[in-house]
């Protein structure tokens, strides 16, 4: 398993991790919606 797929799984499983990830993206002016869509993919 790659680190990236492990990261995606952890973000999808944890509401706290998703909230932290979203907040971090907003602070850095990153496209949060696009990144969260990618994380929710297969």
N, C-alpha and C positions, 0 to 999 in steps of 0.2 A: 504494500500500500504506500502510495506516495504521501509526502507531507501535506501536499495541497489537498488531496482528497480527505485526509484526516482532519485538516483545518475546516473544510466545508462541513463535514459531519458534525464536528463539535459546535460550530456556529448554529447549524440547523437544530440540534438537540436542545440547546440551552437558550431560553428566553433572555437571560441576563447577558449572555455572550452576544446575542443579536442586538440588544439594546446598546451595549458598549460599542459594538462594531458600527452601528448606525450613528451614534454620537461622535465617534472618532472620524467617520467619513464627513459628517456635517462640519466638524471643526476644521477639517482640511479642505473643505469645498470640493469633495469628490462626489461623483454621481451615485448617491446612496441607493436609489431605486434600482439602477442597473446592476450594482454589485449584489444587492440582496436577491434580485431575480436570478443571478448566476449561482448564488449560494443555494437557492431552493431547487435548482435543477437536479437531474438524476445523478 
